[in-house]
Amino acid sequence: MTNAFTSIAQGLNEAIALNEGKDIAAKTHRPEEIDVAQLRHNLGLTQADFAAKFCISIGTLRHWERGDRKPHGPALALLHVVAKEPQAVLRALG
């Protein structure tokens, strides 16, 4: 039980430090931000088409493009894959 507690406590402390912008020993991966409007334009799609093809709500897409919100987590990962291999994503989703 002590090992589990120590491991959880260490992880929590590292998460707090990372959130505060401090350097930590653990490896982290934060994908770069992506310009969703530029990505959509590069693909030649309307907002409605882009949202439909990649299973994103049009409201969310509009917020991203206006800069009200930023994609994060799985949505950001999806957008990076779309940027590099849009046809592969379309095949997988289609």
Protein Blocks (a to p, Z undefined) as FASTA:
>chain_A
ZZmmmmmmmmmmmmmmmmnopacfbdcdddddddfklmmmmnopafklmmmmnopafklm
mmmmnomaccehjllmmmmmmmmmmmlmmmmmZZ
